[in-house]
Amino acid sequence: MAVAEQVVLDEVGAEVTALGTLFMHPELAAETATMQPEWFSDPLARYMFEHVVSMREKGHTPSPTSIIAALPENCGALTRSQFFASVCASAVHKQAFGGIKETLLNRWQRRQLLRASDELRFAATKFEIDPVTVADAVAGELSDLNLGERTNTTHTIFQAAQDLLADLKNSSGMRGAPTGLRSLDKKLNGYKAGQLYVIAGRPGMGKSAFMVSSLRQTAALGYGVGIFSLEMSAVEIGARALSDAMNDTHAPQYGNLLKGQVSPDDAERMKPVSQSLSESPMFIEDASRLTMRDIAARSRTFKKKLEDEGRFLSVICIDHMGLVTPTDRYKGNKVAEAAEVSGAARALAKELDCCVVLLCQLSREVEKRDDKRPVMSDLRWSGEIEQDAHVVAFLYRDYYYAAMNPDADLSVIQGRKNALEFLIRKNRNGETCDVELWCSIAHSSVRDE
């Protein structure tokens, strides 16, 4: 067995031992307060740890039954019960748990060092990148790591309450970057830092229009936005943003902009709009094959660039989850690959202290029902994604389906042409509800109704 393979096996073994010990000794629950999900390199181990922490935060004691039920159906060659039993079998005496925690922390720190060194080696070969900038970025990461003790983020309930009161006193009520839509801001409180937002829909439901319109408006207000578009090119996004920013249903449609079909008058009207867009703190990465590791590295670079300009990174958007290149660790296991991507997206939000918006496709099961409004089970690998996300929302346009129905009333169809429903189905810090929005798909525009 190669040395690298042995290291990976040892890491996973330590993580499984930590979980087994937590499961067998419920009295160790308080220990999880000083542990972090990213200490677990294995996505399934991280998923189990976060599930246990989530249950305890809600005041519940995780039972074997609840943990087994939360496991993905595919646990390799084992059933869920067998897998849980194998994890419990790796438990050690509770007095040894402190040493296991130190091991997990140490392994995480070493992974961070290896990742930073890989990024440094890669960047050093790119002559278009300033070496001083690369060195500063890596030095900042190593400083955060501190090569020894991780920053203690534990707070007493009194400290947390004091921090919250201070924030409320010094704010206008908005807790996150604005979405550009007042009706959504009221329900979601904006794009909140450190949180993962999953927005899903079938093709034709307006995911791209919502992404471009909402985030263009966020950036226009001075909030840093990064879009990783694994499907559309930067030119396509630019055309959508320009058509949307004209804020006029008589403006050129983005499809015509891409074809170069613009009148001289429209071209003149677009000049100041285009200039305004160029000054917005938004970057677009349209590489077709990116891993979450690539996305994280490029996000850090953009964050530092913004901070050098006196601005802050508020939102990272990934379009879409199904096109993110997974690692080879779970090759072919779609459930584990989905957990890997969603877990990494959530960790990125926490690391960069920004919101991560993850766009997703829905399964074709929607098309088989009379009522085609999505439900949580329509989200592919919904258990893994739902566990990681702070907010899960679906986009729905009944006009899309009505227009294909030969028996539909034409007047009703036309009356719903600009209707877009934003269906909030999970909101960890707020209510679940349906929000009616206005849209012009041809202009990639979404507004309050």
GUROGU-100298 format. One record per residue (C-alpha): x, y, z; residue in three letters; residue number from 1. Coordinates in steps of 0.02 Angstrom, whole numbers. Each point is the difference from the previous one (the first is absolute). Example, Ala and Ser with C-alpha at 12.3 -4.5 7.8 and 13.67 -1.06 7.14 Angstrom:
2
    east   north      up  res    n
     615    -225     390  Ala    1
      69     172     -33  Ser    2
This chain:
449
    east   north      up  res    n
       0       0       0  Met    1
      67     173     -47  Ala    2
      42     121     140  Val    3
    -130     127     -61  Ala    4
    -136    -134       2  Glu    5
      50     -51     175  Gln    6
     -12     181      60  Val    7
    -177      15     -69  Val    8
     -53    -162      82  Leu    9
      74      56     166  Asp   10
     -93     166     -11  Glu   11
    -167     -82     -33  Val   12
      33    -128     136  Gly   13
      27     137     129  Ala   14
    -159      88     -55  Glu   15
    -102    -159      13  Val   16
      74     -33     172  Thr   17
     -51     175      56  Ala   18
    -178     -27     -60  Leu   19
     -13    -172      77  Gly   20
      60      66     167  Thr   21
    -127     143      -6  Leu   22
    -140    -123     -41  Phe   23
      48    -120     141  Met   24
      28     137     130  His   25
    -143     128      -9  Pro   26
      75      88     150  Glu   27
     135      68    -118  Leu   28
    -130     110     -87  Ala   29
      79     161      65  Ala   30
     162     -44     -89  Glu   31
     -80      32    -170  Thr   32
     -12     187      42  Ala   33
     189      16     -24  Thr   34
       7    -107    -158  Met   35
     -27      55    -179  Gln   36
     -80     -97    -146  Pro   37
     150      33    -113  Glu   38
     110    -102     115  Trp   39
     -82    -150     -83  Phe   40
      76     -30    -171  Ser   41
    -123    -138     -43  Asp   42
    -167      75     -61  Pro   43
    -105    -138      78  Leu   44
      89      18     167  Ala   45
     -24     189      -8  Arg   46
    -183     -24     -44  Tyr   47
     -26    -114     152  Met   48
      90     122     114  Phe   49
    -104     148     -60  Glu   50
    -159    -101      21  His   51
      42     -38     180  Val   52
      47     181      36  Val   53
    -161      61     -82  Ser   54
    -107    -115     107  Met   55
      86      55     159  Arg   56
     -20     183     -47  Glu   57
    -187     -33     -12  Lys   58
       1     -77     174  Gly   59
     -14    -181     -56  His   60
     110    -145      51  Thr   61
      53     -98    -156  Pro   62
     -59    -180      11  Ser   63
      67    -146    -103  Pro   64
    -166      -5     -93  Thr   65
       5     185     -48  Ser   66
     182      -9     -55  Ile   67
     -30    -156    -105  Ile   68
    -153      80     -80  Ala   69
     103     153     -48  Ala   70
     133    -103     -90  Leu   71
      -4     -10    -190  Pro   72
     -70    -164     -64  Glu   73
     163     -41     -88  Asn   74
     139     -28     128  Cys   75
     114    -101    -112  Gly   76
     -28    -187      17  Ala   77
     -84      20     170  Leu   78
    -179      38      50  Thr   79
     -28     155     105  Arg   80
     -17    -104     159  Ser   81
     158     -97     -39  Gln   82
      95     160     -37  Phe   83
     -57      80     163  Phe   84
      51    -157      96  Ala   85
     172       3     -81  Ser   86
      24     182      52  Val   87
     -52     -37     180  Cys   88
     119    -149       3  Ala   89
     146     119     -26  Ser   90
     -38      96     162  Ala   91
     133      20     134  Val   92
     -10      45     184  His   93
     -69     174      29  Lys   94
     158      54      90  Gln   95
      94     -20    -165  Ala   96
    -117     118     -93  Phe   97
     107     154      35  Gly   98
     144     -81     -93  Gly   99
    -114     -43    -147  Ile  100
     -56     182     -11  Lys  101
     181      55      -5  Glu  102
      33    -124    -139  Thr  103
    -146      64    -104  Leu  104
      57     180      23  Leu  105
     179     -45     -43  Asn  106
     -53     -93    -159  Arg  107
    -110     146     -54  Trp  108
     142     122      24  Gln  109
     116    -110    -103  Arg  110
    -129     -13    -140  Arg  111
     -12     189      -1  Gln  112
     189      12     -13  Leu  113
       4    -124    -144  Leu  114
    -140      92     -89  Arg  115
      89     168      22  Ala  116
     164     -73     -65  Ser  117
     -88     -74    -152  Asp  118
     -81     167     -39  Glu  119
     167      87      21  Leu  120
      88    -122    -118  Arg  121
    -138      21    -130  Phe  122
      -5     190      12  Ala  123
     190      11     -10  Ala  124
      -7     -72    -177  Thr  125
    -123     133     -60  Lys  126
     103     148     -60  Phe  127
    -154     109     -18  Glu  128
     -23      -5     189  Ile  129
     100     119     108  Asp  130
     110    -109     115  Pro  131
     -13     126     142  Val  132
    -189     -14      -5  Thr  133
      13    -190       7  Val  134
     120       8     147  Ala  135
    -113     120      94  Asp  136
    -152    -112     -26  Ala  137
      90    -156      61  Val  138
      76      93     146  Ala  139
    -173      57      52  Gly  140
     -66    -178      -4  Glu  141
     147     -65     102  Leu  142
     -25     141     124  Ser  143
    -182     -50      20  Asp  144
      52    -180      26  Leu  145
     127      56     130  Asn  146
      89    -168     -17  Leu  147
     -56     -51     172  Gly  148
    -155      55      91  Glu  149
    -157      38     -96  Arg  150
     -90     158      48  Thr  151
    -123     -37     138  Asn  152
    -172      52     -60  Thr  153
     -96     -64     151  Thr  154
    -117     129      75  His  155
    -109      -1     154  Thr  156
    -185      28     -27  Ile  157
      22     171      84  Phe  158
     137      49    -123  Gln  159
    -106     -57    -147  Ala  160
    -148     101      61  Ala  161
     109     154      27  Gln  162
      71     -15    -177  Asp  163
    -175     -16     -72  Leu  164
     -64     154      94  Leu  165
     151     100     -60  Ala  166
     -33     -52    -180  Asp  167
    -184      48      14  Leu  168
      44     169      75  Lys  169
     122      41    -139  Asn  170
     -99     -67    -149  Ser  171
    -153      46    -100  Ser  172
     -78    -170      26  Gly  173
      82     -86    -149  Met  174
     110    -142      58  Arg  175
      70     -52    -169  Gly  176
      45      72    -169  Ala  177
    -160      54     -90  Pro  178
     -71    -117    -131  Thr  179
     -62     147    -103  Gly  180
    -179     -55      36  Leu  181
     -86      79     151  Arg  182
    -127    -140      16  Ser  183
     139    -130      13  Leu  184
     103     106     119  Asp  185
    -149       4     119  Lys  186
      -8    -190       3  Lys  187
     184     -47     -12  Leu  188
      79     155      79  Asn  189
     115      11    -151  Gly  190
     146    -109     -50  Tyr  191
      72     -35     172  Lys  192
     186     -27      25  Ala  193
      56    -176      44  Gly  194
    -157     -81     -70  Gln  195
     -38    -115    -147  Leu  196
    -151      40    -109  Tyr  197
     -59    -137    -119  Val  198
    -113      64    -140  Ile  199
     -69    -133    -116  Ala  200
    -119     -19    -146  Gly  201
     -36     -94    -160  Arg  202
      64      70    -166  Pro  203
    -102     151     -55  Gly  204
     -46      53     177  Met  205
     114     153       2  Gly  206
     152     -54     101  Lys  207
     122      95    -111  Ser  208
    -112     153      -7  Ala  209
     -18       2     189  Phe  210
     187     -24      28  Met  211
      55     138    -119  Val  212
    -135     126      48  Ser  213
      12     -23     188  Ser  214
     189      -2      10  Leu  215
      19     144    -122  Arg  216
    -106     104     117  Gln  217
     100     -61     151  Thr  218
     163      53     -84  Ala  219
     -75     167     -55  Ala  220
     -22      41     184  Leu  221
     186     -26      30  Gly  222
       0    -179      65  Tyr  223
     134    -113     -74  Gly  224
     -70    -142    -106  Val  225
      87    -146     -83  Gly  226
     -87    -111    -128  Ile  227
      70    -168     -50  Phe  228
     -96     -40    -159  Ser  229
      37    -178     -53  Leu  230
    -136       5    -133  Glu  231
     -16     176     -74  Met  232
     145     103     -66  Ser  233
      48     168      74  Ala  234
     -63      82    -162  Val  235
    -173     -79      24  Glu  236
      -7      59     180  Ile  237
      57     173     -54  Gly  238
    -138      11    -130  Ala  239
    -129     -53     129  Arg  240
      64     126     127  Ala  241
       0     141    -127  Leu  242
    -178     -36     -59  Ser  243
     -58     -13     181  Asp  244
      89     159      54  Ala  245
     -91     102    -134  Met  246
    -152     -26     112  Asn  247
    -118      23    -146  Asp  248
    -108    -133     -84  Thr  249
      30      93    -164  His  250
     188     -20      19  Ala  251
      90    -125    -113  Pro  252
     -24    -179      54  Gln  253
     159     -89      49  Tyr  254
     -21    -123    -145  Gly  255
       5     145    -122  Asn  256
     153      71      87  Leu  257
      90    -165     -25  Leu  258
     -47       4    -185  Lys  259
      56     180     -19  Gly  260
    -175      57     -46  Gln  261
      -1     171      84  Val  262
     -63     164     -70  Ser  263
     114     155       5  Pro  264
    -116      82     127  Asp  265
       5    -152     115  Asp  266
     189     -11     -18  Ala  267
      14     181      58  Glu  268
    -117     -31     148  Arg  269
     102    -151      53  Met  270
     165      95      17  Lys  271
     -26      72     175  Pro  272
     -80    -163      57  Val  273
     149     -98     -62  Ser  274
     119     120      87  Gln  275
     -95     -20     163  Ser  276
       9    -191     -14  Leu  277
     188       7     -29  Ser  278
      21      93     165  Glu  279
    -101    -128     101  Ser  280
     101    -115     117  Pro  281
     -48    -158     -94  Met  282
     111    -130     -80  Phe  283
     -49    -144    -115  Ile  284
      98    -162     -17  Glu  285
     -66    -101    -146  Asp  286
     120    -147      -5  Ala  287
     -97    -157     -46  Ser  288
      85    -123     119  Arg  289
      34      57     176  Leu  290
      13     -95     164  Thr  291
     -57      75     164  Met  292
     184      18      40  Arg  293
      24     107    -156  Asp  294
    -151     104      45  Ile  295
      63      27     177  Ala  296
     174      52     -59  Ala  297
     -67     126    -126  Arg  298
    -125      67     126  Ser  299
     141      35     123  Arg  300
      94      96    -135  Thr  301
    -153     105     -41  Phe  302
     -35      31     184  Lys  303
     176      67      26  Lys  304
     -13     109    -155  Lys  305
    -161      76      64  Leu  306
      73      29     173  Glu  307
     149      89     -78  Asp  308
    -128     117     -78  Glu  309
     -88      26     166  Gly  310
    -148    -111     -44  Arg  311
     -64    -167      62  Phe  312
     -52    -164     -81  Leu  313
    -183     -31      41  Ser  314
     -65    -134    -120  Val  315
      75    -145     -97  Ile  316
    -118     -83    -125  Cys  317
      31    -170     -80  Ile  318
    -101     -41    -157  Asp  319
     -32    -141      15  His  320
      36    -139     124  Met  321
     -15    -142    -125  Gly  322
     143      71    -105  Leu  323
     127      15     142  Val  324
     136    -130     -27  Thr  325
       7    -116     152  Pro  326
     159     -80      64  Thr  327
      39    -181     -42  Asp  328
     -28     -55     179  Arg  329
    -183     -44     -28  Tyr  330
       3     -21    -188  Lys  331
    -166     -70     -59  Gly  332
     -87      18     168  Asn  333
    -117     146     -38  Lys  334
     -63      14     178  Val  335
     174      17      73  Ala  336
      54     117    -140  Glu  337
    -149     113      34  Ala  338
      41       0     186  Ala  339
     180      45     -42  Glu  340
     -50     150    -106  Val  341
    -135      68     116  Ser  342
     110     -27     153  Gly  343
     144      92     -83  Ala  344
    -116     143     -52  Ala  345
     -61      20     178  Arg  346
     179      -4      66  Ala  347
      51     132    -127  Leu  348
    -139     116      60  Ala  349
      64     -16     177  Lys  350
     183      17     -46  Glu  351
     -21     158    -106  Leu  352
    -139      71     110  Asp  353
    -114      24    -149  Cys  354
    -160     -77     -69  Cys  355
      15    -142    -125  Val  356
    -145     -21    -122  Val  357
      -4    -173     -78  Leu  358
    -115     -22    -150  Leu  359
     -67    -175     -29  Cys  360
    -103     -97    -126  Gln  361
    -155     -96      53  Leu  362
     -38    -178     -49  Ser  363
    -122     -41    -141  Arg  364
    -126     -67     126  Glu  365
     -78     174       0  Val  366
     -59     -23    -178  Glu  367
     -99    -156      44  Lys  368
    -118      88     121  Arg  369
    -154     105     -34  Asp  370
      59     130     125  Asp  371
     174      39     -59  Lys  372
      50     112     144  Arg  373
     159     -77      70  Pro  374
      13     -85     169  Val  375
     156     -40      99  Met  376
      11    -179     -64  Ser  377
      16      68    -178  Asp  378
     172      66      47  Leu  379
     126    -130     -57  Arg  380
      88     -79     150  Trp  381
    -114     109     106  Ser  382
      55     -73     168  Gly  383
     181      52     -19  Glu  384
     -36     172     -73  Ile  385
    -140      39     123  Glu  386
     114     -44     144  Gln  387
     134     124     -56  Asp  388
    -111     144     -58  Ala  389
     -63     139     111  His  390
    -128      49    -132  Val  391
     -79    -109    -135  Val  392
    -113      85    -127  Ala  393
     -79     -49    -166  Phe  394
     -41     106    -151  Leu  395
    -164     -35     -90  Tyr  396
     -92      77    -149  Arg  397
    -170     -75     -38  Asp  398
       0      99    -165  Tyr  399
     135    -118     -65  Tyr  400
    -114    -152      18  Tyr  401
    -162      89     -46  Ala  402
      74      61    -164  Ala  403
      29    -181     -51  Met  404
    -179     -51      41  Asn  405
    -112      13    -155  Pro  406
    -156       4     111  Asp  407
      59     145     109  Ala  408
     -95     166      -1  Asp  409
     105     125    -101  Leu  410
     -51     147     110  Ser  411
      54     -93     156  Val  412
     165     -47     -83  Ile  413
      39     180     -46  Gln  414
     -48      59     174  Gly  415
     134    -113      76  Arg  416
     138      34    -127  Lys  417
     100     109     119  Asn  418
     -37     -97     160  Ala  419
     143     -85      91  Leu  420
     -24     -91     165  Glu  421
     143     -13     124  Phe  422
     -46    -147     112  Leu  423
      97       1     164  Ile  424
      -5    -178      67  Arg  425
     138       9     130  Lys  426
      51     156      94  Asn  427
     103     -41     153  Arg  428
     -16     175      72  Asn  429
    -171      51     -63  Gly  430
    -166     -52     -73  Glu  431
     -39    -111    -149  Thr  432
    -119      79    -124  Cys  433
     -37      39    -182  Asp  434
      56     168     -71  Val  435
     -77      69    -160  Glu  436
     123      90    -113  Leu  437
      -8      82    -172  Trp  438
     115     -58    -139  Cys  439
      41      32    -182  Ser  440
      96    -153     -55  Ile  441
      46      81    -166  Ala  442
      89     141      95  His  443
      64    -113     139  Ser  444
     -89     115     122  Ser  445
     -79     -40     168  Val  446
     -85     132     106  Arg  447
    -120      16     145  Asp  448
    -178     -31     -56  Glu  449
